[in-house]
Amino acid sequence: MNTKTHIHESADSTLLAYGKEVRELLSNIPAESWSAEIWTMFGGYIIALKDLGHAPNLSNTYFSFKELLEFFEKVERIRRGDSPRP
């Protein structure tokens, strides 16, 4: 029995499932709009910190937002037919 084939098929089905979820997410709002919203959310978070106080994980939060923003930028490049950068 060749188990490598089954692992590959499982990975393919997982990628297809991810792709379907991304397509569903972007079906109502384009990727470039998500990028703007992400910066709005992060800006609101930073403003709220004045009232919330010290945020020891602020750098982690920033990098999470940054990675999310980069994800939507890659998705937008794919949508336009540009080759996505790694």
Backbone as a printed PyTorch tensor [residue, N CA C, xyz], in Angstrom:
tensor([[[  0.8470,  -1.1910,   0.0000],
         [  0.0000,   0.0000,   0.0000],
         [  0.8830,   1.2410,   0.0000]],

        [[  0.5720,   2.1650,  -0.8650],
         [  1.3520,   3.4010,  -0.9730],
         [  0.6850,   4.4830,  -0.1250]],

        [[  1.2240,   4.7470,   1.0600],
         [  0.6260,   5.7330,   1.9550],
         [  0.9220,   7.1570,   1.5220]],

        [[  1.9810,   7.3610,   0.7420],
         [  2.3100,   8.7100,   0.2910],
         [  1.1810,   9.2880,  -0.5580]],

        [[  0.5370,   8.4820,  -1.3620],
         [ -0.5750,   8.9470,  -2.1890],
         [ -1.7100,   9.4440,  -1.3140]],

        [[ -2.0010,   8.7040,  -0.2550],
         [ -3.0850,   9.1120,   0.6320],
         [ -2.7650,  10.4090,   1.3650]],

        [[ -1.5300,  10.5660,   1.7720],
         [ -1.1260,  11.8100,   2.4300],
         [ -1.2500,  12.9690,   1.4550]],

        [[ -0.8170,  12.7760,   0.2140],
         [ -0.9000,  13.8310,  -0.7920],
         [ -2.3520,  14.1990,  -1.0740]],

        [[ -3.2280,  13.2030,  -1.2030],
         [ -4.6410,  13.4770,  -1.4460],
         [ -5.2520,  14.2300,  -0.2790]],

        [[ -4.8730,  13.8690,   0.9350],
         [ -5.3800,  14.5490,   2.1190],
         [ -4.9340,  16.0060,   2.1300]],

        [[ -3.6630,  16.2500,   1.7860],
         [ -3.1560,  17.6220,   1.7370],
         [ -3.8860,  18.4190,   0.6570]],

        [[ -4.1280,  17.7930,  -0.5020],
         [ -4.8480,  18.4730,  -1.5800],
         [ -6.2630,  18.8360,  -1.1460]],

        [[ -6.9410,  17.9170,  -0.4800],
         [ -8.3100,  18.2080,  -0.0510],
         [ -8.3240,  19.3080,   1.0070]],

        [[ -7.3000,  19.3430,   1.8470],
         [ -7.1990,  20.4120,   2.8440],
         [ -6.9870,  21.7570,   2.1650]],

        [[ -6.1010,  21.7830,   1.1750],
         [ -5.8660,  23.0320,   0.4490],
         [ -7.1310,  23.4940,  -0.2790]],

        [[ -7.8470,  22.5680,  -0.8730],
         [ -9.1070,  22.9250,  -1.5330],
         [-10.1110,  23.4890,  -0.5360]],

        [[-10.1730,  22.8900,   0.6350],
         [-11.0840,  23.3870,   1.6700],
         [-10.6930,  24.7930,   2.1000]],

        [[ -9.3790,  25.0440,   2.2830],
         [ -8.9120,  26.3940,   2.6180],
         [ -9.2880,  27.3760,   1.5120]],

        [[ -9.0580,  26.9690,   0.2800],
         [ -9.3780,  27.8330,  -0.8520],
         [-10.8510,  28.1930,  -0.9010]],

        [[-11.7060,  27.2220,  -0.6240],
         [-13.1540,  27.4830,  -0.6190],
         [-13.5180,  28.4840,   0.4730]],

        [[-12.8850,  28.3360,   1.6360],
         [-13.1640,  29.2770,   2.7350],
         [-12.6980,  30.6880,   2.3880]],

        [[-11.5360,  30.8140,   1.7700],
         [-11.0390,  32.1300,   1.3600],
         [-11.9670,  32.7310,   0.3070]],

        [[-12.3750,  31.9100,  -0.6670],
         [-13.2920,  32.4000,  -1.6970],
         [-14.5890,  32.8980,  -1.0670]],

        [[-15.1120,  32.1440,  -0.1050],
         [-16.3430,  32.5480,   0.5860],
         [-16.1280,  33.8660,   1.3350]],

        [[-15.0040,  33.9770,   2.0130],
         [-14.6910,  35.1940,   2.7680],
         [-14.6280,  36.4080,   1.8490]],

        [[-14.0210,  36.2070,   0.6660],
         [-13.8290,  37.3230,  -0.2600],
         [-14.9950,  37.5120,  -1.2320]],

        [[-16.0330,  36.6790,  -1.1270],
         [-17.1330,  36.7830,  -2.0780],
         [-17.9280,  38.0720,  -1.9070]],

        [[-17.9550,  38.6140,  -0.7130],
         [-18.7170,  39.8350,  -0.4600],
         [-17.8520,  41.0810,  -0.3930]],

        [[-16.6200,  40.9180,   0.0740],
         [-15.7260,  42.0620,   0.2450],
         [-14.3950,  41.7240,  -0.4140]],

        [[-13.9240,  42.5440,  -1.3620],
         [-12.6470,  42.2500,  -2.0240],
         [-11.4570,  42.3850,  -1.0600]],

        [[-10.3700,  41.7410,  -1.4430],
         [ -9.1710,  41.7090,  -0.5940],
         [ -8.6600,  43.1010,  -0.2630]],

        [[ -8.6910,  44.0270,  -1.2380],
         [ -8.1650,  45.3630,  -0.9490],
         [ -8.9940,  46.0750,   0.1160]],

        [[-10.2950,  45.7830,   0.1800],
         [-11.1320,  46.3720,   1.2320],
         [-10.7880,  45.7730,   2.5920]],

        [[-10.5000,  44.4770,   2.5980],
         [-10.0840,  43.8540,   3.8410],
         [ -8.8130,  44.5010,   4.3720]],

        [[ -7.8840,  44.7960,   3.4860],
         [ -6.6270,  45.4290,   3.9110],
         [ -6.8960,  46.7450,   4.6150]],

        [[ -7.7840,  47.5500,   4.0440],
         [ -8.1280,  48.8350,   4.6670],
         [ -8.7990,  48.6130,   6.0220]],

        [[ -9.6760,  47.6220,   6.0960],
         [-10.3670,  47.3450,   7.3540],
         [ -9.4060,  46.8570,   8.4330]],

        [[ -8.4210,  46.0860,   8.0260],
         [ -7.4440,  45.5820,   8.9940],
         [ -6.6840,  46.7420,   9.6240]],

        [[ -6.2630,  47.7210,   8.8010],
         [ -5.5730,  48.8860,   9.3500],
         [ -6.5020,  49.6980,  10.2380]],

        [[ -7.7810,  49.7720,   9.8900],
         [ -8.7550,  50.4800,  10.7300],
         [ -8.8830,  49.7880,  12.0840]],

        [[ -8.9710,  48.4480,  12.0670],
         [ -9.0710,  47.7010,  13.3250],
         [ -7.8240,  47.8930,  14.1850]],

        [[ -6.6600,  47.8170,  13.5530],
         [ -5.4260,  47.9690,  14.3140],
         [ -5.3320,  49.3900,  14.8780]],

        [[ -5.6840,  50.3740,  14.0640],
         [ -5.6700,  51.7600,  14.5430],
         [ -6.6060,  51.9530,  15.7240]],

        [[ -7.7920,  51.3550,  15.6510],
         [ -8.7400,  51.4350,  16.7640],
         [ -8.1970,  50.7740,  18.0130]],

        [[ -7.5200,  49.6610,  17.8130],
         [ -6.9060,  48.9640,  18.9430],
         [ -5.8490,  49.8470,  19.6030]],

        [[ -5.0070,  50.4750,  18.8050],
         [ -3.9540,  51.3410,  19.3460],
         [ -4.5670,  52.5200,  20.1020]],

        [[ -5.6040,  53.1060,  19.5440],
         [ -6.2770,  54.2270,  20.2180],
         [ -6.8850,  53.7600,  21.5400]],

        [[ -7.4950,  52.5680,  21.5380],
         [ -8.1200,  52.0380,  22.7540],
         [ -7.0990,  51.7400,  23.8390]],

        [[ -5.8520,  51.4990,  23.4530],
         [ -4.8270,  51.2010,  24.4650],
         [ -4.6540,  52.3430,  25.4560]],

        [[ -4.9680,  53.5650,  25.0250],
         [ -4.8590,  54.7020,  25.9420],
         [ -5.7600,  54.4650,  27.1590]],

        [[ -6.9450,  53.9030,  26.9090],
         [ -7.8740,  53.6220,  27.9990],
         [ -7.6290,  52.2580,  28.6400]],

        [[ -7.1420,  51.3180,  27.8520],
         [ -6.9550,  49.9540,  28.3440],
         [ -5.6960,  49.7900,  29.1750]],

        [[ -4.7130,  50.6320,  28.9360],
         [ -3.4700,  50.5330,  29.6780],
         [ -2.4180,  49.7260,  28.9470]],

        [[ -1.4140,  49.3390,  29.6790],
         [ -0.2410,  48.6540,  29.1340],
         [ -0.6340,  47.3470,  28.4320]],

        [[ -0.0560,  47.1170,  27.2700],
         [ -0.2920,  45.8880,  26.5110],
         [  1.0420,  45.1850,  26.2890]],

        [[  1.3840,  44.2300,  27.1500],
         [  2.6800,  43.5760,  27.0350],
         [  2.8530,  42.7900,  25.7350]],

        [[  1.7770,  42.4140,  25.0910],
         [  1.8610,  41.6370,  23.8510],
         [  1.6370,  42.4960,  22.6120]],

        [[  1.8300,  43.7780,  22.7220],
         [  1.5680,  44.6710,  21.5970],
         [  2.3720,  44.2910,  20.3660]],

        [[  3.6280,  43.9160,  20.5360],
         [  4.4350,  43.5610,  19.3650],
         [  3.8700,  42.3080,  18.6900]],

        [[  3.4040,  41.3380,  19.4630],
         [  2.7860,  40.1510,  18.8790],
         [  1.5040,  40.5110,  18.1350]],

        [[  0.7310,  41.4060,  18.7190],
         [ -0.5090,  41.8490,  18.0750],
         [ -0.1950,  42.5410,  16.7640]],

        [[  0.8140,  43.4090,  16.7740],
         [  1.2000,  44.1050,  15.5420],
         [  1.5830,  43.1020,  14.4590]],

        [[  2.4190,  42.1240,  14.8060],
         [  2.8630,  41.1620,  13.7970],
         [  1.7200,  40.2680,  13.3170]],

        [[  0.7600,  39.9850,  14.1830],
         [ -0.4210,  39.2330,  13.7420],
         [ -1.2080,  40.0350,  12.7220]],

        [[ -1.4240,  41.3070,  12.9860],
         [ -2.1120,  42.1730,  12.0290],
         [ -1.3170,  42.2840,  10.7370]],

        [[  0.0020,  42.4100,  10.8680],
         [  0.8560,  42.5370,   9.6890],
         [  0.7640,  41.2800,   8.8150]],

        [[  0.7900,  40.1150,   9.4370],
         [  0.6790,  38.8680,   8.6810],
         [ -0.6850,  38.7500,   8.0070]],

        [[ -1.7280,  39.1820,   8.7010],
         [ -3.0610,  39.1630,   8.1130],
         [ -3.1420,  40.1090,   6.9220]],

        [[ -2.5570,  41.2700,   7.0570],
         [ -2.5160,  42.2320,   5.9630],
         [ -1.7460,  41.6740,   4.7740]],

        [[ -0.5960,  41.0560,   5.0320],
         [  0.1930,  40.4550,   3.9470],
         [ -0.5750,  39.3290,   3.2580]],

        [[ -1.3540,  38.5790,   4.0180],
         [ -2.1750,  37.5230,   3.4400],
         [ -3.1520,  38.1110,   2.4210]],

        [[ -3.8560,  39.1620,   2.8070],
         [ -4.8240,  39.7650,   1.8980],
         [ -4.1460,  40.4260,   0.7000]],

        [[ -2.9530,  40.9570,   0.8950],
         [ -2.2090,  41.5100,  -0.2370],
         [ -1.8350,  40.4060,  -1.2250]],

        [[ -1.4150,  39.2440,  -0.7200],
         [ -1.0940,  38.1070,  -1.5950],
         [ -2.3420,  37.6300,  -2.3360]],

        [[ -3.4470,  37.5410,  -1.6290],
         [ -4.7020,  37.1090,  -2.2470],
         [ -5.0950,  38.0740,  -3.3660]],

        [[ -4.9170,  39.3530,  -3.1400],
         [ -5.2630,  40.3420,  -4.1680],
         [ -4.3580,  40.1930,  -5.3840]],

        [[ -3.0640,  39.9380,  -5.1700],
         [ -2.1540,  39.7180,  -6.3070],
         [ -2.5640,  38.4790,  -7.0970]],

        [[ -2.9590,  37.4300,  -6.3960],
         [ -3.4210,  36.2190,  -7.0770],
         [ -4.6750,  36.5200,  -7.8880]],

        [[ -5.5940,  37.2800,  -7.3150],
         [ -6.8350,  37.6290,  -8.0100],
         [ -6.5480,  38.3970,  -9.2950]],

        [[ -5.5590,  39.2830,  -9.2420],
         [ -5.2050,  40.0840, -10.4350],
         [ -4.4050,  39.2820, -11.4450]],

        [[ -3.9390,  38.1040, -11.0550],
         [ -3.1510,  37.2790, -11.9560],
         [ -1.6540,  37.5110, -11.8300]],

        [[ -1.2490,  38.3380, -10.8670],
         [  0.1780,  38.5300, -10.6190],
         [  0.6960,  37.2990,  -9.8770]],

        [[  1.9760,  37.0330, -10.0290],
         [  2.5230,  35.9020,  -9.2840],
         [  2.6870,  36.3230,  -7.8300]],

        [[  2.1770,  35.5090,  -6.9030],
         [  2.3110,  35.8690,  -5.4830],
         [  3.7480,  35.7710,  -5.0280]],

        [[  4.1700,  36.7320,  -4.2340],
         [  5.5060,  36.6910,  -3.6670],
         [  5.4860,  35.7840,  -2.4490]],

        [[  6.5780,  35.1070,  -2.1730],
         [  6.6010,  34.1990,  -1.0030],
         [  6.4720,  34.9330,   0.3030]]])
